[in-house]
Amino acid sequence: MTDEAHQLTPPAGDLGTASAQARVRFVGTGPGDPNLLTLGAVDAINRAQVIVISCPGHRILLGSDFLELRPDVRIVSSSSADDEADILPSQPGTGAPTPVEVDEHCADVTATIIDAASQGIEVVRLVSGDPFLDGDIGAEAAAVARADHDVDVVPGVTGMTAVPEYAGLTLHGHDVQLVGDAACQRDIAGEGSAWSANGLIVVNTPAGRIKEVVRHAVASGRGEDEPAALICHGATTQQTTHTTTLGALPQTAKTARLADAESIHIAIGKVAEAPEREQLDWYESKPLFGWNILIPRTRDHSATLPSRLQSYGAHSLDVPTISMELPRTPQQMDKAIRGLVEGRYEWVVFTSANAVRAVSEKLEQIGLDARAYSGLRIAAIFESTINALAECGVRPDLAPSGEQSTKALAAVFPAFDEALDPINRVFVPRADIATESLSADLSELGWDVEDVVGYRTVRAAPPPAETREAIKTGKFDAVVFTSSTTVRNLVGIAGKPHKHTVVAAVGARTAETCREHGLTVDVIAPEPTALSLADALADFAAKRRDEMVAKGLPVVRPSQRKRRGRHPSR
């Protein structure tokens, strides 16, 4: 579709259900942190048939794990988003979710929205920050309303207040003037008004206007020696805050190489003084702030680990290392599924989410669903396995607390009792590379175990060339291994991580596999869980930072170290 074309066809499958009075929702997305999306924004995005985006960050945001976009949703990009599209295809290690694909492009957003609404299509227009405060889209919403379409506005967290707070600036108790981009442009052009001569001023503007901002602030009665803070990439894990003075802002931006930044926030006033800000620097002081972390993953991988790492200020990149395929001889699995349906088993034991999926796919092939588990008892280990069962509407009857392993499951598994158990058979679907130790343990408890290969694990395809290069050259600050298999497969498909990259392992066995492949292990989780692994890495980073501060060294991430030798503190 060309930029000039606005005709949108309704998504497949909705031609008969689209409403003639579909609503257009203008949804604020907040300043950058996906966690600032409101519940109303999430609901509107998940229901939308067409989503109009206006910046590269929106493409990234729509790839977030907690969103569940309709499978037939269409993503329409405005020309302003297209201008920066080249930066999106993922700079290695940026940790952002995989950007969604754009289906259409448009030069006239308003005309595109009105055309879609006229066809009864539910439209969401994403606006960074708050729609009416940051987005300046009042005229656009009014045009849609004049075209006789229902308009909803979902307010968002405004960057005008959130970004200073992410930089540790307290706004409470101060006279605050907020100057958005459009107002700033009018004011410095002489078409607006003077700014406050006292209190705190927060200005949102492109970096290219900093000199004009300083000039207008001084003309409004502010002194060049007043404290000021320059915030770039606010409320993201790339945020940087520079405390300086009003008069020194242009040179600060030049030194920090921010001249091309499309949007920065400037705070002018006493609250921006360095000592006060450093006391409240809650965000950039997080132990893993700004770290690029590589997560080699299996298909089992859940959002728990990246979410926990993000809570410590990191951004992560998932690299698939394992692909799943059907067993070479599926007859045994087919027989087991028939036995499951016919009441052959007392228990089904799942040791991975992939095993759950393998059984579910077999059930679907014969026209059945989770109701086939009726009358069976289900045992499971690992959070990802339990989550996969929950997606099917199944809750396990037995799962070990604490350690998640086959040994832990065997320790709490009941022994077979002829008086209580009508059937003595247990079905254990597993991967081809999994050991049969669980089956042996259950057999000792008196059960007749049918250990069946439900799927094969093979190495995934190598990651993109830029990711492989980033792994080898040390652009990742850390790599977290959640199993021995991920170690072997990552090295096999992408090579060894650079010696400056911090290596974290989920347990002793995984750590040993790392060493077998020539890697130095810096962090071993005290418990074999994703949360424990993330917490251990954060503790390591905090101690590393404190050591650098105590030695009077600049605090740099592992990826920022010079490529000379290996520093003992890593």
N, C-alpha and C positions, 0 to 999 in steps of 0.2 A: 504494500500500500504506500502511496506517495504521501509527502508531507501535506499536500493540498487536499487530499481526500479525507473525508470525515465519515463516510458511510461505514457503519459497523453492523455486522450481522449478529443476531442473537446467538449466544453460545449453543452448541449442539445439545439437543435434548431438552431445551427450554422454550422452544418455539410455541408450544401450546400452553405454557404456564406463565409466560411473562405478563406482568401487569401493565395495563395501559397507563396507569399512574404510578410508575415505579419511582422510588425516591432517589434523590441525589444527595449523597452524604459527603460533606466536607470534613475530613478527619484530621485532627492534629496529631502528629507523630512524635512530638517532643523534640528536644535538641540533638539527640544522637544515640543515647543509651536506649536500646530496645526495651529494657526493663521499665522505662517510663511510659510506655504505652498504657493507656487506660483500658479497663475492661470493656468500655463502650467502643473504643477503637478496635480492639481485637475482635469483638462480635461483628462490627460493621465490615471489617476486612474479610473475615471468614465467610460472610454471606454474599459478598459482592460478586456480580457477574462480570463487571468491567472495573478495573482499577487504573486510575490515571496517576502517574508518578511525575514528579517534577525535578528530581535530583538523583544522582547516583546512589546516595544513601538509602533511598526508598527501595531500589532494587535489592540491596543487601538486606534491608530490614524484612522484606517479604520472604526471604529465605530462612527466617528464624524458625527454630524447632517448635516453638510454642504456638505458631500460627498453623491453621489447617485450611489452606486455600481450597476453594472448589476445584475439582479436577478440570473443569471446563472454563475457568476464569481466563479473561483476556487482560493482558498488561499493556497499557497504552502509555507511551513515553512522550512527554512534551519536548519541544526542541531545546529547551534549556537543560533538560536532563541529557539529551544527546550530546551536547557540547563536551561533557566530561565523561562520556561513556568509556573512553579508552583507558581510564584509570581503574575501571571496575574489575576487569578480569583478574582480579586477585593478585595483588602484590604478595609474594610468598610470605606466609606467616602473619598476615594481617589479622587472621583469626575471624574474619567476618563470616557469617553464613554464606553458603553458595548463592551468588546473585541469581534472581529469577531471570528467565528469558523474556525479552520484550517482543510482543506480538505485532504491534503497530506503532507508528510514529505520527505525531500530528504537530502542526505549526500553530493551529488555533484551538486551544484547549476548550474554550467555552463552546465553540461550535460543535466540537466532538462530543462533549458531554450532553448538550441539548439533543443532538441527533440520536445518541444512544437512549436517552430517557424517552424520546418520542416513540421508540420501538418497544417500550416497556421493559428496558434492561435496567437492573439495579446497578447504579454507578457509585463508586467511591473515589473521591478526589483527595489524594494525600497531600498534606501541607506540613512542612517542617515547623516544629514548635507549636504555637497556637494559631488556628486559622485566621482570626481577625486581628490578633496582636502582632504576630511575627509574619504571617503570610500575606497580609495586605490583599486578600482576595474578596473583599466585600463587593466590589463591582462585578466580579465574576459570579458570585452567588446571586446577586440581584438580577443579573441577566438571565440566569436559569429560572428564577422565580417569575420574571416577566414573561418567560416562554410558557408559563402555566404548568410548571413542574414542581412537585413538592421538594422542599429543601430541608435537610437536617444538618446541624453543625455539631460535631463532637469535639468539644474543646480539648486542647492538648496542653501539656506542661510547657510553658514558654521558656525559651532559652534566655530571655532577658533576665530572669531571676534564677533559673536552674544553673546556668553556666557559672555565674559568680559563686553560687553556693558550692558547686563542684570544685571550684578553685579555692575554697576555704574563706570566702568573703561573706561576712554576716551582714544581712540587710536590715535586720530588726533594730529599731531604735535610731535609725538614720532617715533623714529626708532624702528620698531616692527619686531621681528623674530617669526614666527609661526612654531611650532614643532609638527607635527601630531604624532599619536600613533606609526605608523610603523617607522617613522624617529627617534623618541625617542628611540625605542627599538634598532635600529642599532647604534645610537650614544652612548648610555650608555654601549653597548656591545663592543665598541671600533672599530666598523666597519664603523662609519660615520665620523662626523667632530665635532670640538669644537663649542660651542655656542657663541653668541656675548657677549663681555665683558661689553657692554654699552647698554643703551636703555631698551626697554621692551621685555621680552620673554614670550610667551604664549605657554604652553605645555599641550597637551592632552595625558593622560596616565591612566592606572589602578592605583588605590590607592596603590596596592602592590609594585609599583616601586618608591615610593616617595623617599626613602633613596638613590636609585641610581640616581634619578633626581637631588637631592641636591648635591651629590658627583660630578656629571658631571658638574653642573653649577659652583661649586666652582673651579673645575679644569679648567674651561673655563675663570676664572678670576673674577667671581662674589663673593662678600663678604657675609659671613654668616649673617651679620647684615642688609643686604638689605631688604627693605619691600617686602612682598610677600602676595598674596591672594590665598586661596584654595577654589575652587567653586565646589560644588557637586550638581547633578541633575540640571544642568544649563538650564535656559530658560523653567523651569517648575514651577508649584506652590509649589513644594517641594524643590526648590532651597535653598541652604544654602551657605553663604559666610563667610569665616573666614580670617581676616586680621592678619598677623603675620610677622615673618622674615623668610628668606630662611633657616637658620639653625634650626629654630623651627618647620618647616613644619611636620616632622615625628611625633613629640609629639602632634602637633595640630590635625593631622589626627587621632591619637590614642585617644585623649580626646574626639573628636567629633564622635568616633566610625565609621570611614569611611574606615577601613582597608579592607573591602570586596567590596567596591564600584568598579564597573567594569570600570567606566569612570569618571574622574575628570579633571578639568582644573586648571592649576597653572599659575598665573601671577607673574613675578619677575621683580621688578623695582620700581622706585619712585612713579609712578602713582598708585601703589597699597597701598600707605599709607592710614591709616584709615581716617584721617580728610578729605582728598580730596575725597575719595570714598564715605564717608557718605553724602557729599554735593550733590553727583550725584546719590544717591541710589534711583532711581526712581521706581524700580520694587519691591524689598522686603519691601519698605516702604508703599506700597499700603494698605489701611485701612483693607482689609479683606485677606491680603496675608497669604496663608497657611491654611486658615480656611476650615474645612470640613463642608459642609452645606447640610442638608437633605431637599429634596423637595418632600413632599407627593403630588402626582399629580393625575389628572383625565386624561381621554383619550383626553380631549381637550388640554392638556398641550402643549405649544409651546416652542421654543428654546429661546424666549426672556429673560425669567428670568435667566436660567443658563448662557446665554451669558453675561448678564449684571453683574452677580455675578463674572464671570470669569474676566471681565474687571477691577474689584476691587481686583483681586489677589486670589479669592477663587476657590475651586473646589467643585463641587456639585454631589450628588447622587440622582437620581430620584427613588422614590418608588411608584409604581402604587397602588392606594387605591380604585379605582372604576373600575368595569367591566361593559360593556354594553350588554344587552340581548334584544331580541325581545319582544314586548308587549305580554301579556298573551292572549289578544283577538285582533288579527291583522286586523279584518274586517274593523274597523273604519279607520285605516290607509290606507288600500287598497282602500276604497271608496274615501278617500281624494286624493289619487294619481290619480285615474281615473278622479276626478273632476279637478285636476290641468291640466291634459292633454286635457280635453274637454273644457277648458275655463270657468270653474265655478267661478274662483277667480279673483279679481283685484290685491290683494297683497298676498305675502308669507312672513311671518316674521320669521326669524331665530334668536334664542337667544343663540345658542351654536353650536360649530363645530359638535357635535354629532348629532344634528338635521339635519345639512346639510348632514352628512354621511347617516343618516337613510333614508332621501328622495332619495339620490343618489342611494343607494342600491336597493330601491324599483323600481326606474326608470330602473336600469340595468336589473332587473328581468323580465321586460316586453320589453326589447330590446331597451330602449330609453336612451338618455343622456341629457346633460345640455341644448340642444336645446328645450327641453320641457318647459323651462322657457320663451321662446319667447312670447312677448306680455304681460308678467306679470311684476309687479313692486315688487322689492325685498327690504326688510328692514332687518338690522342686527345690533347686538351689539357684542362687544368684538373683539379684534384683531384676536384671534384664529378662530372665526367664519368667519370673512372677509377673512382670509388666506385660510380656507377650501373652501369657495366659489371660491376664485381665482384659486385654484387647479382644479376646475371644469370649469374654463373659464368664471366665472360669477362675475360681479361687482355689489354691492348693489346700489340701487337708493337712499337709505336713511340710514344714520347711525349717531347717535349723536356724537358730538365732546365733548371732556372732559370726564365727568363721563360716565361710561358704565354700564347702568342698565336699567331695564324695565321701570322704572319711567322716566329716561332720554329719552328713545325712545318714550314713550307715549307723552312726552312734545313737541316733534318735529314732531309727526305724524300728517298728514293733516286730517281734519275732512271730512266726506263724503259729497260730493256735487252732488246732483242729476243731475245738468246741466253738470258737468264735468266728473263724474265717471260713466261709463256704467254699472258697476257691483258693488255691495256693500259688497261682501263677502271677508273675510280675512282668510287665512289658517295659523294657528300657530302650527307647530309640536313641541312637547316638551317632556321632560322626565316625567316619572310617578310621581316623587317627586317634580316637579316644581309647583309653585303656579299659580293660574289663575288670578292674579292681573292685568297682562297686558291685558288679554281678557276683563276684566271689564273696564279698562281705554279706550280701543279701542271702546267698545260698547257705552260708553258715547259720543264718537265722531261720532256716527251714523253708525258704521260699524256692519255688521252681522258676528260675529267671530266664526269660527269653530276651537275650541281648541282640538287638537288631540294628544293622547299619541303615540309618534313615537318610543320610546325605554324605557327600564327599566334600572335603575341603581342599581347595587348590589355591595357588597364589593368584592374587589379583593382578591386573595389568599394571605396569609401572605408572607412577604419577606423571603429570606433565613435566617437560624438560626444565621449566623454571623452578618447580618444586624440588626436583632432584638436585639442581645446581644449588639451591638454597640450603639443602640438607648437607651437601658436601663442603660448602664454603663457610658454614657457621652462621648463617643468617637467622637460624632459630636459636633462641636462648636456652631452650630445654626440650627434651623429648621424653615422653612418659610411656613406658611399656606396661601393658596390662596383662601380658602372658608371654611365655617363651615363644609361642608361635608368631606373635607380632614382631619379636626381635628377629627371628630367622627370616621371616618374609620381607620385612622392611629392608634388611641388609641385602636380601636377594633381588628385590625389585628397584631399589633406589640407592644402595651403597651405604657405607657407614656414616653416621653423623660426625661432624667435625669435632676435633678433640676439645674445642672450647665449649661445645654444647653440653649443658648439664644433663646427665642421664639419671632418670628416676625409674625405679622398678617397683612393681606391686608386691613383690615378695622375694624370698631368698632363692627360690627355684628360677624365677625370671631373672634375677640379678646374676645368677651363675651362668645362665645362657648368654647374657650380655657379655660377661667376661670371656666366655668361650669364643665370642666373635670379636674380641679385641677391644671392647669398650670398657672404660673406667666408670664404675657405678658411683654416683655421688649421693643418691638418696634411695633408701629402701623403706617402703611403707611398713609401719609396725603391725598393721593388720592388712590382710589381702583384700582390700576394698577400694573402690574408686575414690570415696571421700577421704579415706586415710592417706591415699597416695597424693591427692591434691594438698591436703593439710601438711604432709611431710615436706613437700616441695616448697610450700609457702614458708614453713619454719626454716628451711635451708636458706631461702632467699633473704629472710629477715636477718639471720645470723651473719650471712655474707655481707649484707649492707652495713650492719653494725660494726663488723670488723674493718671495713673500708673507712667508715667514719672515724673509728678509734685510731686508725693509722694516718689520718689526715689525707686519705686518698679520695679522689672524686668517685662518686657512686655511679658506676656504669654497669649496664647489663652485660651478660656474657658475650652477646653478639657484637657489642661495641668495643670489645677489647682488641688491642692490636694483635695482629697475627704473628706474634713472636713468643715462642716458648709457651710453657704451660704454667700459669700462676698457681701456687699451692691452694689459694682460696677459691680457685676456679672462677 
